[in-house]
């Protein structure tokens, strides 16, 4: 049986169940993630959308769509970011820091062309996205 993890908002009104493992773990440097999370880098975990279930508080989730590619959802009680649905790729991003006990092990950086903080860690740094995610596939130096 697949492992089930939990995640949710800061106040506990919204709870998620995450089944299995994320398909991708990455650092995101895009301006949208920085603005939404108020942090220079986002620790993203991308799960197949069917593996992310709202177990509690679906009525508390509010959706903001800056673009059709990213449907950001947050708790209307405490305002904390909960998840980002990416319908075009069938994935849902759950911020790594909201998953208790999760060992975040990113394998790449995305949107490094928008970085505000240089990171030297030996991981590939994509200008935007890898080609398999609809990006240019171009990489940048550390």
N, C-alpha and C positions, 0 to 999 in steps of 0.2 A: 504494500500500500504506500502511496506517495505521502511524503511529509506535508503536514499542514501547519503553516505559520500564521501569525496574526499581525495586523498593523491597524492603524487608525489615527484619529485626530488627537490633539493635545488634551481635550477635556473628556474624551472617552465616549462621546455621544455617537460617533461613527466607528464601527469596527469592521475590518476586512478579514477574510480568510484567503490565504495564498496557498495554492496546492502545487506541489512539485518544486521545481527550481526555475529561476528566471532564465530566459534564453540568452540574455545579454546583461552584462554589468559594465557600466561605463561612467566616465566623468563627462558631464555636459557643461560647456562654457558659453552657451548662447545667452544673449541678452534677455530673452523671454524667461528662461529658468532663473537667471540672476534676479530679475525683477520680481518674479513670483515668490521665490524663496528667500530673497534678501540675503543672498550668500554669493561669494565669488565663483563657486563651483557647485554643481549639483551631482550628487552620487545617485545615479539612475539605475534602477533595476527594471528590466523590461520582461514582463511575463506574458504568455499567451492570454489574451483577454478572457477566455473561458475559465482560466485558472485563478481569476481574481473575482471574489464574490463579496458583495456588501452583506455582511451577516447581521448588522445592526445599524440603524440610523439612516437608511436610504432617504428618508424624508428630510434629513438635515443637510444633505449634499446639495450644493449649488454649483452649477456649471458655468464656466467662463470660456468662451471660444475666441481667442485672438485671431486664430486661423482655423480652417477646417481640419488641419493636420493634427491639432492638439486640443483636446477638450479637457481643460483643467477643472478639477472638482475640489471644493473645499467645504469645510464644516461651517454652517451658518450660525452655530453657537459660539465657537471659539475662533473661527477664521483660519484655522490651520489647514495647509495643503494636505490633501489625502491621496489623490491619484491623478494621473493624466491618461486619458484614453487616446490612443492613436489608431483610429478606425482604418486608415489607409494601409496600415501594415499589420492589423489584427493584434496589436500589442497594447498592454497597459503598463505604464510606468508608476511604480510605487517608490517614493523616496527612501533610499536605503536606511537613513537614520531613524525611520519610523517603524522598523521591523525589529522588535526586541530579540537580541541574541544572534542576529544574522551576521555572518562573517562576509562582509563586502569585499569582493575580489575583482575589481575592474580589470578589463583586458585592453581597453582603448580609451581615447579621448575623442569626443565629437565637438564640432563647432569650435575647434581650437583657434580658428581664424578670428574669433570674437573674444578671445581670452583677455582677462584683466589681471590675471595672476599666472606667471610662468611656473610650469611644473616640470621638473627633471626627474623622470622615473623610468625611462626606457620603454614606456608603452607607446604604441603608434598614436600619432596626433593627426586626426583627420581635419582638414580645413572646414569641411561641413560634415558629411556622412560617408561611410563606405558605399560603394556602388550598389551592393545588395540591399541597402536601405534607401536607395533612390538618390544618393549623393553623387558628387563628382569622383569620389575615391582618392582625391588628391590629399597627400600628407604633407605636413610641415615639420620643420626641424624643431627640436626642443629649444 
